[in-house]
Amino acid sequence: LIKMKSNFIDFIRKISDEENVEAKRELMAMELSRIRNRLKMKEKKRTLRIVAKLVYLNFSGYDVSFSYIELVNLMASTSFAVKLTGYMAAGILFDSRNDIFLLANQTILKDLASD
């Protein structure tokens, strides 16, 4: 089983090494569940790893829209590193047809207007 403690490379390796397609789907579904729980807990120290996993899962065809509001929260952070992570993830994951795009746009405008 994939544990959230594993780093991103271990996560990718476990998925890649699994030959059974159904087992691969199960591993990814379990990781999505863990990510949902971590996002609810608001643990910022694992943010980069979680965002990297979200991008990978999205590229693998999984729906990660549950994370969009958290990514907007990252974009609004006062920490530059966290803000940058949120912006980069939003640029990759957001779709302009989604309602969250309007909220992200407002966050961008607020950042541009700030000192």
FENPE-V678672 format. One line per field, one symbol per residue. ss: DSSP state (@ for helix, = for strand, . for the rest). phi: phi as a letter, one per 40 degrees, with the letter a starting at -180 (. if undefined). Layout:
# FENPE-V678672
ss->???
phi->???
This chain:
# FENPE-V678672
ss->.......@@@@@@@@@@...@@@@@@@@@@@@@@@@@@@@@..@@@@@@@@@@@@@@@@.....@@@@@@@@@@@....@@@@@@@@@@@@@@......@@@@@@@@@@@@@@..
phi->.cbccccccccccccccccccccccccccccdcccdcccccfcccbdcccccccccccccgccbcccdccccccccccccccdddcccccccccbcccccdcccccccccccccc
